[in-house]
């Protein structure tokens, strides 16, 4: 994948839209897990959520900077 | 654990003291440590990334920092939206007017005015987005207008700095020893349910006097508003709160409706008591008290309320039959008026049982995972006052224009800073009940922050080298400010201190110790605060009598919404917006002079009248009513609207006439044999509404309270009358 994309003539790093995408994805997964009552079994829910986001964003970043 | 006497004896004194300290001061110190850490983290990352002005990131952390995670996340979310909007506005403004500074500044003042109008209209966390849209436009726009060629890079840097600050503040608040809003929300829900049950029991036994009734209602209004704010913020905190958000909204709506209907029932029972219809009253009270659990076995949690919900449902189903039985024993020797009073009270009891059941059901549903709200949840309807909002916008525009004029005339290098600060305060305090008091705290904080920035930036930092030492030297200065914020009494001073310290301390990538620059920045901020103060004090002050009277009058005019509003969801909209407006008015009320009690009395009368009018309107759409009857009902609503628009003796008589005519029509319709039960119930409710309205209109005290705002002399005599 390209590391920079052009938007209306401005170059921006691909990571930026990926960040937004990862955030949206995390929000969706987070809501689904919350609905299922998954967080009852988690010691530190916010830490879990943050780690989930880091995993998602990290995986996407690796795909770009492979 | 500590509830059992054994544990209390076993715990040594130092441990009890430790727990007390940890629950109060300990939490504050955790907040101080977290915020300081987040600020320094943001500063460090900003240095590492080579941002233009790393201190903006640190400043952002100070601005969004709050003890509860949810509030930080909510503020952050709206701040991101506002920053994006402000950024776009800047591009447009710089693109259009960069060549003409007068034109540019005028356009900027208009934009800031618009943002302030938005901030004043929305009043909750959404207001924050508007504040930021104005603030960001100033923050990027002024430097960009001086160098139009680099507007894009300036914008990218500012936005990145703000986002970095938001990320750091949010992450640290959420990850390190988080203090979740959800826990407080649960306590609040349970507390208000139990308290309400206690209140209802007291009211039904007739043990509540007028004073404690008013105090309770004061408390209910505050609860409704605080609850909505917390729910709004908790939404961002965890999926748990998001899943429950609908049910929580329903709960709040049910709470409002129940408080109003118990008030109406209580009023009617007082009236019966005054007229000595003791028998009817006794029968009703006996019926009503069956609703309530025994004292001492109040349900402590939502799960424990489940049996109560079942009992309420059974009671509600059997109530019409029992009311009919009680009425049959009365019918022999009661006069018509007494029967009508009994019917009204019985209908109000039925409605109260309905609403109490609804409220309890929403409460019980909170404890069940995976359930949805039992009916669609209405959203919270805040009362937005356009005149107040437009005035706030005008204040911001005038403030920005006057600072800009001074800036152009004096060619002062820090004019942009002064304009930005003036704009921030005009936006931020647009909806505050007493902006001058808030600004005073901020200005005191500014002076202290200025001194701290001076000492830290020009005396301590020049001795040091490298980021670890910089961080170590700044830590105590930051901690002072955050500790001030943590204490509610000094929060304003702390906010001023932090903003001043964060915006004037000269920490940049290229180290320079610039005493004139620091002084200029400091004076700019002080000038900005001074101009904002002047504008708030001079341009139709918020607490001014005229503005206050306008709001008090619009409290009465809420009934016009009941008269002419769209029917679907009207009851909730009317109820909610009236309570929201009452909350706004109470926030600035003079409690020593008894203004709060007058406002409460007026609001409760307005609520009573409005609900009765809605009943009447619901009855007027019944199919069996003839054209003539319908016209009479509509004429009655119009006469009532005219009365509430401007109460005069003549209009009062006309309204009474209209009510009498409508009552006759409805009674005639009720006497017809072939009315189906649902329509009969609606007609009956309409008749009860008319009876209530007639009682309200005939009561001189109520009429005086309602008309007080139009005539200051009546206001005074009304107060005396109340006393």
Boltz contact constraints between the chains, C-beta under 6 A:
constraints:
  - contact:
      token1: [A, 30]
      token2: [B, 239]
      max_distance: 6.0
  - contact:
      token1: [A, 31]
      token2: [B, 239]
      max_distance: 6.0
  - contact:
      token1: [A, 34]
      token2: [B, 239]
      max_distance: 6.0
  - contact:
      token1: [A, 34]
      token2: [B, 240]
      max_distance: 6.0
  - contact:
      token1: [A, 34]
      token2: [B, 243]
      max_distance: 6.0
  - contact:
      token1: [A, 35]
      token2: [B, 243]
      max_distance: 6.0
  - contact:
      token1: [A, 37]
      token2: [B, 369]
      max_distance: 6.0
  - contact:
      token1: [A, 46]
      token2: [B, 174]
      max_distance: 6.0
  - contact:
      token1: [A, 46]
      token2: [B, 175]
      max_distance: 6.0
  - contact:
      token1: [A, 46]
      token2: [B, 178]
      max_distance: 6.0
  - contact:
      token1: [A, 47]
      token2: [B, 175]
      max_distance: 6.0
